Amino acid sequence: MPHKKISLSQSFFYFAISLGLIWPTSEGISQTKYPSRTVTIVVTNPPGGGTDAFARFIAQGLSTKFGQSVIVDNKPGGNGTIATEYVARAQPDGYTILLGYTATHSINPAFSKLKYDPIKDFEPIGMIAFSPTLMVANANLPVNNVKELVALIKSKPGTVNFASAGKGSAPHFAGELFKISTGTDILHVPYKGASPGVMDTIGGTTQIMFPSLFTAYPHVKAGKLKAMGIAGEKRSKAVPDIPTLAEQGIPDVNVPQWYGLFAPANTPPTIIQLLNKEMNLILSDPVVEKKIEDQGAEVETSSPEQLKQFVQKELTRWKNVVAKTKIMPD
């Protein structure tokens, strides 16, 4: 069978693809070299929190490397589902990406029915960081460690309560796992976000909480809260003097908070690999690493495939946690 002749324009088209000057799409239409316009990183939280800060570190680094604007778009609400659904429906061209985390790709999908699938609707780009969960108590509570706290709760069943960032949030599940692990009776008080819960725990309306280290530790340093322990497998490099709950005889309260970058499903692999490469280079910068540590987190990089496998593993783990705690969505 004779070979089909290729026109001069077609020859240039394939030559340009080989050089990475243009990208082929599923429809056979090319687009100019990526990125040729503004890239948006969508964040699930309002400005000012750790998630927002991580996105801005990445955005600044990518903007410098690409010579194009990379901006952060905050879309809070729905425990992260509003922003996540928005990106799941975005064009898979690399210009709208998501800073996802524990809630968006692990807890929410395991806890309730959503309008997105964390595996099928996204292309993982790479991991950014881990942040431990810190169990804290009101500063006036007459306890100095978890053993004393458990004794106090058991001596006054039903009188001690714990705050969370909302039903089904990581702080909520941490509190429920603590109840199961210690056999204690504590009342859950949900808030619309971590900050108001922390404020009420400082004020004494609630007695204990399980927020992220970034959210809680400034108040611990100021003497407004007492640090009870890290709800994770290991101590934090940021606060190595605070023991884990497991070290204090309370296993199974393992609720680390992780953060990663995701693109809509079917985003070209060349774009995913480019973003992963540049993001990992940004995270290897000692200045950026220090900024992330100042947020109470630790840099953690990965390949796209490693992040995909991690999310799948976390989904399974959180489905088991949901079954164990018997928490049901409203």
Beta strands, then each sheet from edge to edge (+ up, - down):
strand 1: 22-24
strand 2: 30-32
strand 3: 39-43
strand 4: 70-74
strand 5: 96-101
strand 6: 122-131
strand 7: 134-138
strand 8: 161-164
strand 9: 187-190
strand 10: 208-209
strand 11: 225-230
strand 12: 257-264
strand 13: 298-299
sheet 1: 1+ 2-
sheet 2: 4+ 3+ 5+ 12- 6+ 13-
sheet 3: 9+ 8+ 10+ 7- 11+
end
